[in-house]
Amino acid sequence: MLIKNQIYEAVITDYTSEGQGVAHIEGCAVFIPNAVAGEKVKVRIEKAAKTWAAGKIVEILEKSPHRTIRECPVAKLCGGCDFWHMDYAEESRLKAERVRNCLNRLGGENLEKVEILSAPTCYGYRNKAQYPVAAKKGRAYAGFFKAGTHEVVENNRCLILPEETDRVKNAVMDYVNQFRVTAYDEVEHKGLLRHIYVRRGAVSGQILVCLVVNGRSIPKVHELIGRLKKIPGFTTLVLSVNTKKGNAVLGDEFITLHGPGFIEDTLCGLNFRLSPRSFYQVNHHQAQRLYEAAISQAEITKEDTVLDLYCGVGTITLAMAGAAGKVIGVEVIPQAVEDAWDNAKRNGIENAEFFCGDAGQAALDLEEKGVKADVVVVDPPRKGLNADTIEALYRFAPRRIVYVSCDPATLARDVALLKARGYTLKNALAADLFPRCSHVESIVTMIRA
Ligand code: SAH
């Protein structure tokens, strides 16, 4: 066991899924933040267990050529990004490697390389921000949580967001401080404003502002709207009522204070309506490339019925509708399903149907009713597919399963389960939708043997 507070020399050999460096000292895995693979460092042990330890770099003895000076002034504190200390080439490489490692280790594959769709820019790409609000000495401020805490790190200009998004946040905070709107205090469960949620259509430029409040109204609404109207693209202001304790950002009820309560954006040549509660990929350019890969891997024909499980507002479903005979989307959030129906209509798509419910349960029901699926697309949240969904896939026995994933570990686990049910892996591709952050998307196709 390593000794706490002692300093050791180590070489960084790898990264964790959260983006920390990994070194091995005396047979013990040591997790070291802000490290770059290949570097030789002196590390102080801060936590020591039997088989693992956590440490901090005290000196870099041999620096990686991929190390960079952090452009973001709060990068070391803010829990939003993980990789400002390395160049993008290294970030891209480590993400592709992570997907490959997961598929090999947990998916039983033997892939020599996984390609990655690298992002053309690390700046201003995020079309959505959720700023938690806090107060100190009578002044309210907003920013992002410090890693692993609920301490808000203030940041005037977040480099991965478009400028307009930060302008919205600053305008809201000026209003908050002028009219003494209270910041929510989660320990006391008191105060009004919890989060400022901003979504901006990358193509449309339309901006939705959603204030998450521990209450049902805000003071001086017209003052706030007047200020927001000065920001180009401001379209709609919505309140999300969240009076519950806990970590969920959005509440269940939404009250529209200005505009239609949703924004529109264009993706894959289609027009989409997006309500605050609906999922929409945060990186427009990269999402489009990911969906193009999904469409090409699906190899759909006009005779095919395509089932899109976890379909959100129907982005992938509708992007595939033109090539298919029929498309069916399943999604658990009612507002997203309403958006999806509206999106089919606004694009004149008549061969699409949507169902609201748990993907696995709904898929089993559809199968029981005699629905056939030639191709199934799944795009689940991080926890991956549940047992019902795997069972439904088995019963549908589609020719192809296109699996879009935001967690390569659960993807690889599910790949192994589908292999046990007679499928083989065809394509595997990583896609970087979150430059500077440790998350990585991936897409694989499984074909029926
Ligand atoms: N394919 C869509 C959405 C992917 S995100 C797109 O690319 O835009 C995953 C979606 O799964 C979210 O919309 C989420 O609301 C939904 N979801 C989460 N759990 C679900 C479940 N058990 N059943 C169905 N949908 C679910």
Residues whose N, C-alpha, C, O or C-beta is under 5 A from the ligand:
A	BS01	SAH	F279 Y280 Q281 Y310 C311 G312 T315 I316 V330 E331 V332 I333 G357 D358 A359 D379 P380 P381
